[in-house]
Amino acid sequence: MTGYELRLWRKGMGWDQERAAEELGKCLRTYKAYEKSPAIDRIVELATRSLTLSSLLPALSGKNSAEICAVLDTLLD
């Protein structure tokens, strides 16, 4: 994941940089540096996926297993 992709993820979540930094357990200065970086730590990328999945849980509750698998395939590809 690049810093640009991290920025796109944050905006897709509807968060400002402060919220994203807080959710990822990073200080704002570090988070801002990540968004300018050509590549970020793998652990941060995995954390973004975890946060995305957590935010989707309420929406997935009424879906059948095939629909859930389709959503997860899209996210994890």
mmCIF file of the N, C-alpha and C atoms, coordinates in Angstrom:
data_MODEL
# 
_entry.id   MODEL 
# 
loop_
_atom_site.group_PDB 
_atom_site.id 
_atom_site.type_symbol 
_atom_site.label_atom_id 
_atom_site.label_alt_id 
_atom_site.label_comp_id 
_atom_site.label_asym_id 
_atom_site.label_entity_id 
_atom_site.label_seq_id 
_atom_site.pdbx_PDB_ins_code 
_atom_site.Cartn_x 
_atom_site.Cartn_y 
_atom_site.Cartn_z 
_atom_site.occupancy 
_atom_site.B_iso_or_equiv 
_atom_site.pdbx_formal_charge 
_atom_site.auth_seq_id 
_atom_site.auth_comp_id 
_atom_site.auth_asym_id 
_atom_site.auth_atom_id 
_atom_site.pdbx_PDB_model_num 
ATOM 1   N N  . MET A 1 1  ? 0.858   -1.176  0.000  1.00 0.00 ? 1  MET A N  1 
ATOM 2   C CA . MET A 1 1  ? 0.000   0.000   0.000  1.00 0.00 ? 1  MET A CA 1 
ATOM 3   C C  . MET A 1 1  ? 0.900   1.235   0.000  1.00 0.00 ? 1  MET A C  1 
ATOM 4   N N  . THR A 1 2  ? 0.560   2.172   -0.859 1.00 0.00 ? 2  THR A N  1 
ATOM 5   C CA . THR A 1 2  ? 1.292   3.438   -0.900 1.00 0.00 ? 2  THR A CA 1 
ATOM 6   C C  . THR A 1 2  ? 0.600   4.466   -0.007 1.00 0.00 ? 2  THR A C  1 
ATOM 7   N N  . GLY A 1 3  ? 1.292   5.571   0.222  1.00 0.00 ? 3  GLY A N  1 
ATOM 8   C CA . GLY A 1 3  ? 0.691   6.649   0.993  1.00 0.00 ? 3  GLY A CA 1 
ATOM 9   C C  . GLY A 1 3  ? -0.553  7.200   0.315  1.00 0.00 ? 3  GLY A C  1 
ATOM 10  N N  . TYR A 1 4  ? -0.511  7.253   -1.014 1.00 0.00 ? 4  TYR A N  1 
ATOM 11  C CA . TYR A 1 4  ? -1.670  7.741   -1.761 1.00 0.00 ? 4  TYR A CA 1 
ATOM 12  C C  . TYR A 1 4  ? -2.871  6.815   -1.558 1.00 0.00 ? 4  TYR A C  1 
ATOM 13  N N  . GLU A 1 5  ? -2.621  5.512   -1.597 1.00 0.00 ? 5  GLU A N  1 
ATOM 14  C CA . GLU A 1 5  ? -3.702  4.546   -1.370 1.00 0.00 ? 5  GLU A CA 1 
ATOM 15  C C  . GLU A 1 5  ? -4.239  4.650   0.054  1.00 0.00 ? 5  GLU A C  1 
ATOM 16  N N  . LEU A 1 6  ? -3.354  4.926   1.003  1.00 0.00 ? 6  LEU A N  1 
ATOM 17  C CA . LEU A 1 6  ? -3.789  5.134   2.382  1.00 0.00 ? 6  LEU A CA 1 
ATOM 18  C C  . LEU A 1 6  ? -4.712  6.346   2.461  1.00 0.00 ? 6  LEU A C  1 
ATOM 19  N N  . ARG A 1 7  ? -4.352  7.396   1.761  1.00 0.00 ? 7  ARG A N  1 
ATOM 20  C CA . ARG A 1 7  ? -5.184  8.604   1.731  1.00 0.00 ? 7  ARG A CA 1 
ATOM 21  C C  . ARG A 1 7  ? -6.555  8.294   1.128  1.00 0.00 ? 7  ARG A C  1 
ATOM 22  N N  . LEU A 1 8  ? -6.573  7.550   0.035  1.00 0.00 ? 8  LEU A N  1 
ATOM 23  C CA . LEU A 1 8  ? -7.847  7.162   -0.583 1.00 0.00 ? 8  LEU A CA 1 
ATOM 24  C C  . LEU A 1 8  ? -8.684  6.323   0.376  1.00 0.00 ? 8  LEU A C  1 
ATOM 25  N N  . TRP A 1 9  ? -8.038  5.407   1.093  1.00 0.00 ? 9  TRP A N  1 
ATOM 26  C CA . TRP A 1 9  ? -8.755  4.593   2.082  1.00 0.00 ? 9  TRP A CA 1 
ATOM 27  C C  . TRP A 1 9  ? -9.390  5.487   3.140  1.00 0.00 ? 9  TRP A C  1 
ATOM 28  N N  . ARG A 1 10 ? -8.588  6.423   3.669  1.00 0.00 ? 10 ARG A N  1 
ATOM 29  C CA . ARG A 1 10 ? -9.086  7.322   4.718  1.00 0.00 ? 10 ARG A CA 1 
ATOM 30  C C  . ARG A 1 10 ? -10.287 8.111   4.234  1.00 0.00 ? 10 ARG A C  1 
ATOM 31  N N  . LYS A 1 11 ? -10.187 8.662   3.047  1.00 0.00 ? 11 LYS A N  1 
ATOM 32  C CA . LYS A 1 11 ? -11.292 9.451   2.508  1.00 0.00 ? 11 LYS A CA 1 
ATOM 33  C C  . LYS A 1 11 ? -12.521 8.566   2.264  1.00 0.00 ? 11 LYS A C  1 
ATOM 34  N N  . GLY A 1 12 ? -12.299 7.335   1.824  1.00 0.00 ? 12 GLY A N  1 
ATOM 35  C CA . GLY A 1 12 ? -13.397 6.399   1.630  1.00 0.00 ? 12 GLY A CA 1 
ATOM 36  C C  . GLY A 1 12 ? -14.116 6.059   2.929  1.00 0.00 ? 12 GLY A C  1 
ATOM 37  N N  . MET A 1 13 ? -13.380 6.087   4.023  1.00 0.00 ? 13 MET A N  1 
ATOM 38  C CA . MET A 1 13 ? -13.974 5.846   5.340  1.00 0.00 ? 13 MET A CA 1 
ATOM 39  C C  . MET A 1 13 ? -14.686 7.092   5.861  1.00 0.00 ? 13 MET A C  1 
ATOM 40  N N  . GLY A 1 14 ? -14.462 8.234   5.199  1.00 0.00 ? 14 GLY A N  1 
ATOM 41  C CA . GLY A 1 14 ? -15.078 9.487   5.639  1.00 0.00 ? 14 GLY A CA 1 
ATOM 42  C C  . GLY A 1 14 ? -14.379 10.103  6.841  1.00 0.00 ? 14 GLY A C  1 
ATOM 43  N N  . TRP A 1 15 ? -13.110 9.795   7.013  1.00 0.00 ? 15 TRP A N  1 
ATOM 44  C CA . TRP A 1 15 ? -12.346 10.255  8.171  1.00 0.00 ? 15 TRP A CA 1 
ATOM 45  C C  . TRP A 1 15 ? -11.380 11.359  7.791  1.00 0.00 ? 15 TRP A C  1 
ATOM 46  N N  . ASP A 1 16 ? -11.076 12.221  8.767  1.00 0.00 ? 16 ASP A N  1 
ATOM 47  C CA . ASP A 1 16 ? -9.983  13.169  8.590  1.00 0.00 ? 16 ASP A CA 1 
ATOM 48  C C  . ASP A 1 16 ? -8.699  12.487  9.075  1.00 0.00 ? 16 ASP A C  1 
ATOM 49  N N  . GLN A 1 17 ? -7.574  13.168  8.905  1.00 0.00 ? 17 GLN A N  1 
ATOM 50  C CA . GLN A 1 17 ? -6.299  12.566  9.286  1.00 0.00 ? 17 GLN A CA 1 
ATOM 51  C C  . GLN A 1 17 ? -6.229  12.272  10.783 1.00 0.00 ? 17 GLN A C  1 
ATOM 52  N N  . GLU A 1 18 ? -6.807  13.129  11.589 1.00 0.00 ? 18 GLU A N  1 
ATOM 53  C CA . GLU A 1 18 ? -6.783  12.914  13.040 1.00 0.00 ? 18 GLU A CA 1 
ATOM 54  C C  . GLU A 1 18 ? -7.514  11.625  13.418 1.00 0.00 ? 18 GLU A C  1 
ATOM 55  N N  . ARG A 1 19 ? -8.665  11.405  12.824 1.00 0.00 ? 19 ARG A N  1 
ATOM 56  C CA . ARG A 1 19 ? -9.440  10.190  13.132 1.00 0.00 ? 19 ARG A CA 1 
ATOM 57  C C  . ARG A 1 19 ? -8.693  8.946   12.670 1.00 0.00 ? 19 ARG A C  1 
ATOM 58  N N  . ALA A 1 20 ? -8.128  9.003   11.457 1.00 0.00 ? 20 ALA A N  1 
ATOM 59  C CA . ALA A 1 20 ? -7.389  7.848   10.942 1.00 0.00 ? 20 ALA A CA 1 
ATOM 60  C C  . ALA A 1 20 ? -6.189  7.533   11.830 1.00 0.00 ? 20 ALA A C  1 
ATOM 61  N N  . ALA A 1 21 ? -5.468  8.562   12.241 1.00 0.00 ? 21 ALA A N  1 
ATOM 62  C CA . ALA A 1 21 ? -4.311  8.358   13.122 1.00 0.00 ? 21 ALA A CA 1 
ATOM 63  C C  . ALA A 1 21 ? -4.746  7.713   14.431 1.00 0.00 ? 21 ALA A C  1 
ATOM 64  N N  . GLU A 1 22 ? -5.832  8.206   14.986 1.00 0.00 ? 22 GLU A N  1 
ATOM 65  C CA . GLU A 1 22 ? -6.345  7.664   16.249 1.00 0.00 ? 22 GLU A CA 1 
ATOM 66  C C  . GLU A 1 22 ? -6.750  6.198   16.101 1.00 0.00 ? 22 GLU A C  1 
ATOM 67  N N  . GLU A 1 23 ? -7.478  5.889   15.042 1.00 0.00 ? 23 GLU A N  1 
ATOM 68  C CA . GLU A 1 23 ? -7.941  4.515   14.821 1.00 0.00 ? 23 GLU A CA 1 
ATOM 69  C C  . GLU A 1 23 ? -6.776  3.551   14.601 1.00 0.00 ? 23 GLU A C  1 
ATOM 70  N N  . LEU A 1 24 ? -5.706  4.047   13.975 1.00 0.00 ? 24 LEU A N  1 
ATOM 71  C CA . LEU A 1 24 ? -4.539  3.208   13.711 1.00 0.00 ? 24 LEU A CA 1 
ATOM 72  C C  . LEU A 1 24 ? -3.554  3.186   14.880 1.00 0.00 ? 24 LEU A C  1 
ATOM 73  N N  . GLY A 1 25 ? -3.827  3.985   15.907 1.00 0.00 ? 25 GLY A N  1 
ATOM 74  C CA . GLY A 1 25 ? -2.945  4.020   17.069 1.00 0.00 ? 25 GLY A CA 1 
ATOM 75  C C  . GLY A 1 25 ? -1.634  4.729   16.814 1.00 0.00 ? 25 GLY A C  1 
ATOM 76  N N  . LYS A 1 26 ? -1.663  5.705   15.923 1.00 0.00 ? 26 LYS A N  1 
ATOM 77  C CA . LYS A 1 26 ? -0.464  6.469   15.574 1.00 0.00 ? 26 LYS A CA 1 
ATOM 78  C C  . LYS A 1 26 ? -0.670  7.930   15.926 1.00 0.00 ? 26 LYS A C  1 
ATOM 79  N N  . CYS A 1 27 ? 0.436   8.646   16.129 1.00 0.00 ? 27 CYS A N  1 
ATOM 80  C CA . CYS A 1 27 ? 0.305   10.084  16.343 1.00 0.00 ? 27 CYS A CA 1 
ATOM 81  C C  . CYS A 1 27 ? 0.026   10.736  14.986 1.00 0.00 ? 27 CYS A C  1 
ATOM 82  N N  . LEU A 1 28 ? -0.547  11.921  15.013 1.00 0.00 ? 28 LEU A N  1 
ATOM 83  C CA . LEU A 1 28 ? -0.924  12.603  13.775 1.00 0.00 ? 28 LEU A CA 1 
ATOM 84  C C  . LEU A 1 28 ? 0.283   12.844  12.875 1.00 0.00 ? 28 LEU A C  1 
ATOM 85  N N  . ARG A 1 29 ? 1.399   13.215  13.470 1.00 0.00 ? 29 ARG A N  1 
ATOM 86  C CA . ARG A 1 29 ? 2.610   13.482  12.682 1.00 0.00 ? 29 ARG A CA 1 
ATOM 87  C C  . ARG A 1 29 ? 3.042   12.231  11.909 1.00 0.00 ? 29 ARG A C  1 
ATOM 88  N N  . THR A 1 30 ? 3.026   11.087  12.566 1.00 0.00 ? 30 THR A N  1 
ATOM 89  C CA . THR A 1 30 ? 3.397   9.830   11.910 1.00 0.00 ? 30 THR A CA 1 
ATOM 90  C C  . THR A 1 30 ? 2.408   9.492   10.804 1.00 0.00 ? 30 THR A C  1 
ATOM 91  N N  . TYR A 1 31 ? 1.121   9.674   11.076 1.00 0.00 ? 31 TYR A N  1 
ATOM 92  C CA . TYR A 1 31 ? 0.117   9.366   10.064 1.00 0.00 ? 31 TYR A CA 1 
ATOM 93  C C  . TYR A 1 31 ? 0.307   10.236  8.820  1.00 0.00 ? 31 TYR A C  1 
ATOM 94  N N  . LYS A 1 32 ? 0.549   11.520  9.029  1.00 0.00 ? 32 LYS A N  1 
ATOM 95  C CA . LYS A 1 32 ? 0.761   12.420  7.890  1.00 0.00 ? 32 LYS A CA 1 
ATOM 96  C C  . LYS A 1 32 ? 1.968   11.978  7.071  1.00 0.00 ? 32 LYS A C  1 
ATOM 97  N N  . ALA A 1 33 ? 3.008   11.514  7.747  1.00 0.00 ? 33 ALA A N  1 
ATOM 98  C CA . ALA A 1 33 ? 4.193   11.017  7.035  1.00 0.00 ? 33 ALA A CA 1 
ATOM 99  C C  . ALA A 1 33 ? 3.844   9.777   6.213  1.00 0.00 ? 33 ALA A C  1 
ATOM 100 N N  . TYR A 1 34 ? 2.990   8.913   6.749  1.00 0.00 ? 34 TYR A N  1 
ATOM 101 C CA . TYR A 1 34 ? 2.556   7.736   5.997  1.00 0.00 ? 34 TYR A CA 1 
ATOM 102 C C  . TYR A 1 34 ? 1.880   8.137   4.690  1.00 0.00 ? 34 TYR A C  1 
ATOM 103 N N  . GLU A 1 35 ? 1.030   9.141   4.733  1.00 0.00 ? 35 GLU A N  1 
ATOM 104 C CA . GLU A 1 35 ? 0.308   9.545   3.520  1.00 0.00 ? 35 GLU A CA 1 
ATOM 105 C C  . GLU A 1 35 ? 1.236   10.112  2.450  1.00 0.00 ? 35 GLU A C  1 
ATOM 106 N N  . LYS A 1 36 ? 2.413   10.559  2.845  1.00 0.00 ? 36 LYS A N  1 
ATOM 107 C CA . LYS A 1 36 ? 3.381   11.100  1.884  1.00 0.00 ? 36 LYS A CA 1 
ATOM 108 C C  . LYS A 1 36 ? 4.408   10.060  1.446  1.00 0.00 ? 36 LYS A C  1 
ATOM 109 N N  . SER A 1 37 ? 4.335   8.887   2.026  1.00 0.00 ? 37 SER A N  1 
ATOM 110 C CA . SER A 1 37 ? 5.336   7.855   1.792  1.00 0.00 ? 37 SER A CA 1 
ATOM 111 C C  . SER A 1 37 ? 5.023   7.022   0.544  1.00 0.00 ? 37 SER A C  1 
ATOM 112 N N  . PRO A 1 38 ? 6.071   6.590   -0.178 1.00 0.00 ? 38 PRO A N  1 
ATOM 113 C CA . PRO A 1 38 ? 5.827   5.724   -1.334 1.00 0.00 ? 38 PRO A CA 1 
ATOM 114 C C  . PRO A 1 38 ? 5.359   4.321   -0.931 1.00 0.00 ? 38 PRO A C  1 
ATOM 115 N N  . ALA A 1 39 ? 5.660   3.911   0.287  1.00 0.00 ? 39 ALA A N  1 
ATOM 116 C CA . ALA A 1 39 ? 5.208   2.605   0.790  1.00 0.00 ? 39 ALA A CA 1 
ATOM 117 C C  . ALA A 1 39 ? 5.075   2.698   2.306  1.00 0.00 ? 39 ALA A C  1 
ATOM 118 N N  . ILE A 1 40 ? 4.043   2.062   2.836  1.00 0.00 ? 40 ILE A N  1 
ATOM 119 C CA . ILE A 1 40 ? 3.843   2.086   4.283  1.00 0.00 ? 40 ILE A CA 1 
ATOM 120 C C  . ILE A 1 40 ? 4.060   0.692   4.858  1.00 0.00 ? 40 ILE A C  1 
ATOM 121 N N  . ASP A 1 41 ? 4.206   0.626   6.164  1.00 0.00 ? 41 ASP A N  1 
ATOM 122 C CA . ASP A 1 41 ? 4.427   -0.651  6.842  1.00 0.00 ? 41 ASP A CA 1 
ATOM 123 C C  . ASP A 1 41 ? 3.267   -1.610  6.581  1.00 0.00 ? 41 ASP A C  1 
ATOM 124 N N  . ARG A 1 42 ? 3.595   -2.870  6.432  1.00 0.00 ? 42 ARG A N  1 
ATOM 125 C CA . ARG A 1 42 ? 2.583   -3.905  6.186  1.00 0.00 ? 42 ARG A CA 1 
ATOM 126 C C  . ARG A 1 42 ? 1.563   -3.964  7.325  1.00 0.00 ? 42 ARG A C  1 
ATOM 127 N N  . ILE A 1 43 ? 2.017   -3.737  8.545  1.00 0.00 ? 43 ILE A N  1 
ATOM 128 C CA . ILE A 1 43 ? 1.113   -3.793  9.692  1.00 0.00 ? 43 ILE A CA 1 
ATOM 129 C C  . ILE A 1 43 ? 0.042   -2.706  9.603  1.00 0.00 ? 43 ILE A C  1 
ATOM 130 N N  . VAL A 1 44 ? 0.399   -1.556  9.061  1.00 0.00 ? 44 VAL A N  1 
ATOM 131 C CA . VAL A 1 44 ? -0.582  -0.477  8.897  1.00 0.00 ? 44 VAL A CA 1 
ATOM 132 C C  . VAL A 1 44 ? -1.585  -0.862  7.815  1.00 0.00 ? 44 VAL A C  1 
ATOM 133 N N  . GLU A 1 45 ? -1.096  -1.458  6.746  1.00 0.00 ? 45 GLU A N  1 
ATOM 134 C CA . GLU A 1 45 ? -2.005  -1.914  5.688  1.00 0.00 ? 45 GLU A CA 1 
ATOM 135 C C  . GLU A 1 45 ? -2.997  -2.942  6.231  1.00 0.00 ? 45 GLU A C  1 
ATOM 136 N N  . LEU A 1 46 ? -2.504  -3.875  7.021  1.00 0.00 ? 46 LEU A N  1 
ATOM 137 C CA . LEU A 1 46 ? -3.393  -4.883  7.605  1.00 0.00 ? 46 LEU A CA 1 
ATOM 138 C C  . LEU A 1 46 ? -4.387  -4.249  8.571  1.00 0.00 ? 46 LEU A C  1 
ATOM 139 N N  . ALA A 1 47 ? -3.941  -3.238  9.298  1.00 0.00 ? 47 ALA A N  1 
ATOM 140 C CA . ALA A 1 47 ? -4.847  -2.537  10.215 1.00 0.00 ? 47 ALA A CA 1 
ATOM 141 C C  . ALA A 1 47 ? -5.956  -1.829  9.446  1.00 0.00 ? 47 ALA A C  1 
ATOM 142 N N  . THR A 1 48 ? -5.633  -1.259  8.279  1.00 0.00 ? 48 THR A N  1 
ATOM 143 C CA . THR A 1 48 ? -6.676  -0.594  7.489  1.00 0.00 ? 48 THR A CA 1 
ATOM 144 C C  . THR A 1 48 ? -7.716  -1.610  7.024  1.00 0.00 ? 48 THR A C  1 
ATOM 145 N N  . ARG A 1 49 ? -7.269  -2.791  6.661  1.00 0.00 ? 49 ARG A N  1 
ATOM 146 C CA . ARG A 1 49 ? -8.217  -3.833  6.237  1.00 0.00 ? 49 ARG A CA 1 
ATOM 147 C C  . ARG A 1 49 ? -9.107  -4.263  7.393  1.00 0.00 ? 49 ARG A C  1 
ATOM 148 N N  . SER A 1 50 ? -8.514  -4.394  8.560  1.00 0.00 ? 50 SER A N  1 
ATOM 149 C CA . SER A 1 50 ? -9.284  -4.769  9.741  1.00 0.00 ? 50 SER A CA 1 
ATOM 150 C C  . SER A 1 50 ? -10.333 -3.713  10.071 1.00 0.00 ? 50 SER A C  1 
ATOM 151 N N  . LEU A 1 51 ? -9.937  -2.448  10.009 1.00 0.00 ? 51 LEU A N  1 
ATOM 152 C CA . LEU A 1 51 ? -10.882 -1.363  10.292 1.00 0.00 ? 51 LEU A CA 1 
ATOM 153 C C  . LEU A 1 51 ? -11.998 -1.315  9.251  1.00 0.00 ? 51 LEU A C  1 
ATOM 154 N N  . THR A 1 52 ? -11.653 -1.580  8.001  1.00 0.00 ? 52 THR A N  1 
ATOM 155 C CA . THR A 1 52 ? -12.660 -1.605  6.945  1.00 0.00 ? 52 THR A CA 1 
ATOM 156 C C  . THR A 1 52 ? -13.666 -2.725  7.197  1.00 0.00 ? 52 THR A C  1 
ATOM 157 N N  . LEU A 1 53 ? -13.162 -3.903  7.512  1.00 0.00 ? 53 LEU A N  1 
ATOM 158 C CA . LEU A 1 53 ? -14.056 -5.036  7.785  1.00 0.00 ? 53 LEU A CA 1 
ATOM 159 C C  . LEU A 1 53 ? -14.943 -4.766  8.991  1.00 0.00 ? 53 LEU A C  1 
ATOM 160 N N  . SER A 1 54 ? -14.375 -4.165  10.026 1.00 0.00 ? 54 SER A N  1 
ATOM 161 C CA . SER A 1 54 ? -15.164 -3.838  11.224 1.00 0.00 ? 54 SER A CA 1 
ATOM 162 C C  . SER A 1 54 ? -16.294 -2.875  10.896 1.00 0.00 ? 54 SER A C  1 
ATOM 163 N N  . SER A 1 55 ? -16.015 -1.937  10.009 1.00 0.00 ? 55 SER A N  1 
ATOM 164 C CA . SER A 1 55 ? -17.049 -0.963  9.649  1.00 0.00 ? 55 SER A CA 1 
ATOM 165 C C  . SER A 1 55 ? -18.146 -1.590  8.791  1.00 0.00 ? 55 SER A C  1 
ATOM 166 N N  . LEU A 1 56 ? -17.825 -2.703  8.122  1.00 0.00 ? 56 LEU A N  1 
ATOM 167 C CA . LEU A 1 56 ? -18.799 -3.377  7.256  1.00 0.00 ? 56 LEU A CA 1 
ATOM 168 C C  . LEU A 1 56 ? -19.687 -4.380  7.985  1.00 0.00 ? 56 LEU A C  1 
ATOM 169 N N  . LEU A 1 57 ? -19.303 -4.778  9.169  1.00 0.00 ? 57 LEU A N  1 
ATOM 170 C CA . LEU A 1 57 ? -20.055 -5.825  9.868  1.00 0.00 ? 57 LEU A CA 1 
ATOM 171 C C  . LEU A 1 57 ? -21.550 -5.547  9.976  1.00 0.00 ? 57 LEU A C  1 
ATOM 172 N N  . PRO A 1 58 ? -21.971 -4.338  10.350 1.00 0.00 ? 58 PRO A N  1 
ATOM 173 C CA . PRO A 1 58 ? -23.418 -4.102  10.421 1.00 0.00 ? 58 PRO A CA 1 
ATOM 174 C C  . PRO A 1 58 ? -24.123 -4.291  9.069  1.00 0.00 ? 58 PRO A C  1 
ATOM 175 N N  . ALA A 1 59 ? -23.465 -3.877  7.989  1.00 0.00 ? 59 ALA A N  1 
ATOM 176 C CA . ALA A 1 59 ? -24.073 -3.996  6.663  1.00 0.00 ? 59 ALA A CA 1 
ATOM 177 C C  . ALA A 1 59 ? -24.120 -5.447  6.182  1.00 0.00 ? 59 ALA A C  1 
ATOM 178 N N  . LEU A 1 60 ? -23.210 -6.269  6.668  1.00 0.00 ? 60 LEU A N  1 
ATOM 179 C CA . LEU A 1 60 ? -23.160 -7.666  6.231  1.00 0.00 ? 60 LEU A CA 1 
ATOM 180 C C  . LEU A 1 60 ? -24.093 -8.581  7.015  1.00 0.00 ? 60 LEU A C  1 
ATOM 181 N N  . SER A 1 61 ? -24.665 -8.091  8.078  1.00 0.00 ? 61 SER A N  1 
ATOM 182 C CA . SER A 1 61 ? -25.448 -8.953  8.966  1.00 0.00 ? 61 SER A CA 1 
ATOM 183 C C  . SER A 1 61 ? -26.660 -9.584  8.288  1.00 0.00 ? 61 SER A C  1 
ATOM 184 N N  . GLY A 1 62 ? -27.243 -8.939  7.293  1.00 0.00 ? 62 GLY A N  1 
ATOM 185 C CA . GLY A 1 62 ? -28.419 -9.492  6.633  1.00 0.00 ? 62 GLY A CA 1 
ATOM 186 C C  . GLY A 1 62 ? -28.114 -10.246 5.355  1.00 0.00 ? 62 GLY A C  1 
ATOM 187 N N  . LYS A 1 63 ? -26.847 -10.429 5.039  1.00 0.00 ? 63 LYS A N  1 
ATOM 188 C CA . LYS A 1 63 ? -26.456 -11.071 3.775  1.00 0.00 ? 63 LYS A CA 1 
ATOM 189 C C  . LYS A 1 63 ? -26.276 -12.577 3.961  1.00 0.00 ? 63 LYS A C  1 
ATOM 190 N N  . ASN A 1 64 ? -26.435 -13.304 2.850  1.00 0.00 ? 64 ASN A N  1 
ATOM 191 C CA . ASN A 1 64 ? -26.143 -14.736 2.902  1.00 0.00 ? 64 ASN A CA 1 
ATOM 192 C C  . ASN A 1 64 ? -24.640 -14.947 2.704  1.00 0.00 ? 64 ASN A C  1 
ATOM 193 N N  . SER A 1 65 ? -24.185 -16.159 2.885  1.00 0.00 ? 65 SER A N  1 
ATOM 194 C CA . SER A 1 65 ? -22.743 -16.421 2.853  1.00 0.00 ? 65 SER A CA 1 
ATOM 195 C C  . SER A 1 65 ? -22.114 -16.116 1.493  1.00 0.00 ? 65 SER A C  1 
ATOM 196 N N  . ALA A 1 66 ? -22.821 -16.346 0.407  1.00 0.00 ? 66 ALA A N  1 
ATOM 197 C CA . ALA A 1 66 ? -22.276 -16.054 -0.921 1.00 0.00 ? 66 ALA A CA 1 
ATOM 198 C C  . ALA A 1 66 ? -22.056 -14.555 -1.107 1.00 0.00 ? 66 ALA A C  1 
ATOM 199 N N  . GLU A 1 67 ? -23.010 -13.757 -0.641 1.00 0.00 ? 67 GLU A N  1 
ATOM 200 C CA . GLU A 1 67 ? -22.873 -12.302 -0.747 1.00 0.00 ? 67 GLU A CA 1 
ATOM 201 C C  . GLU A 1 67 ? -21.729 -11.796 0.123  1.00 0.00 ? 67 GLU A C  1 
ATOM 202 N N  . ILE A 1 68 ? -21.594 -12.349 1.313  1.00 0.00 ? 68 ILE A N  1 
ATOM 203 C CA . ILE A 1 68 ? -20.503 -11.956 2.204  1.00 0.00 ? 68 ILE A CA 1 
ATOM 204 C C  . ILE A 1 68 ? -19.156 -12.314 1.581  1.00 0.00 ? 68 ILE A C  1 
ATOM 205 N N  . CYS A 1 69 ? -19.053 -13.500 1.011  1.00 0.00 ? 69 CYS A N  1 
ATOM 206 C CA . CYS A 1 69 ? -17.810 -13.920 0.358  1.00 0.00 ? 69 CYS A CA 1 
ATOM 207 C C  . CYS A 1 69 ? -17.461 -13.010 -0.814 1.00 0.00 ? 69 CYS A C  1 
ATOM 208 N N  . ALA A 1 70 ? -18.449 -12.587 -1.566 1.00 0.00 ? 70 ALA A N  1 
ATOM 209 C CA . ALA A 1 70 ? -18.205 -11.691 -2.698 1.00 0.00 ? 70 ALA A CA 1 
ATOM 210 C C  . ALA A 1 70 ? -17.651 -10.356 -2.221 1.00 0.00 ? 70 ALA A C  1 
ATOM 211 N N  . VAL A 1 71 ? -18.217 -9.821  -1.151 1.00 0.00 ? 71 VAL A N  1 
ATOM 212 C CA . VAL A 1 71 ? -17.728 -8.553  -0.594 1.00 0.00 ? 71 VAL A CA 1 
ATOM 213 C C  . VAL A 1 71 ? -16.301 -8.721  -0.086 1.00 0.00 ? 71 VAL A C  1 
ATOM 214 N N  . LEU A 1 72 ? -16.040 -9.790  0.637  1.00 0.00 ? 72 LEU A N  1 
ATOM 215 C CA . LEU A 1 72 ? -14.701 -10.028 1.182  1.00 0.00 ? 72 LEU A CA 1 
ATOM 216 C C  . LEU A 1 72 ? -13.676 -10.254 0.079  1.00 0.00 ? 72 LEU A C  1 
ATOM 217 N N  . ASP A 1 73 ? -14.048 -10.962 -0.971 1.00 0.00 ? 73 ASP A N  1 
ATOM 218 C CA . ASP A 1 73 ? -13.138 -11.160 -2.104 1.00 0.00 ? 73 ASP A CA 1 
ATOM 219 C C  . ASP A 1 73 ? -12.740 -9.830  -2.720 1.00 0.00 ? 73 ASP A C  1 
ATOM 220 N N  . THR A 1 74 ? -13.703 -8.940  -2.862 1.00 0.00 ? 74 THR A N  1 
ATOM 221 C CA . THR A 1 74 ? -13.429 -7.624  -3.434 1.00 0.00 ? 74 THR A CA 1 
ATOM 222 C C  . THR A 1 74 ? -12.468 -6.840  -2.547 1.00 0.00 ? 74 THR A C  1 
ATOM 223 N N  . LEU A 1 75 ? -12.696 -6.885  -1.257 1.00 0.00 ? 75 LEU A N  1 
ATOM 224 C CA . LEU A 1 75 ? -11.859 -6.132  -0.321 1.00 0.00 ? 75 LEU A CA 1 
ATOM 225 C C  . LEU A 1 75 ? -10.449 -6.672  -0.208 1.00 0.00 ? 75 LEU A C  1 
ATOM 226 N N  . LEU A 1 76 ? -10.312 -7.965  -0.253 1.00 0.00 ? 76 LEU A N  1 
ATOM 227 C CA . LEU A 1 76 ? -9.016  -8.585  0.008  1.00 0.00 ? 76 LEU A CA 1 
ATOM 228 C C  . LEU A 1 76 ? -8.208  -8.856  -1.247 1.00 0.00 ? 76 LEU A C  1 
ATOM 229 N N  . ASP A 1 77 ? -8.733  -8.536  -2.373 1.00 0.00 ? 77 ASP A N  1 
ATOM 230 C CA . ASP A 1 77 ? -8.018  -8.741  -3.631 1.00 0.00 ? 77 ASP A CA 1 
ATOM 231 C C  . ASP A 1 77 ? -6.911  -7.756  -3.830 1.00 0.00 ? 77 ASP A C  1 
# 
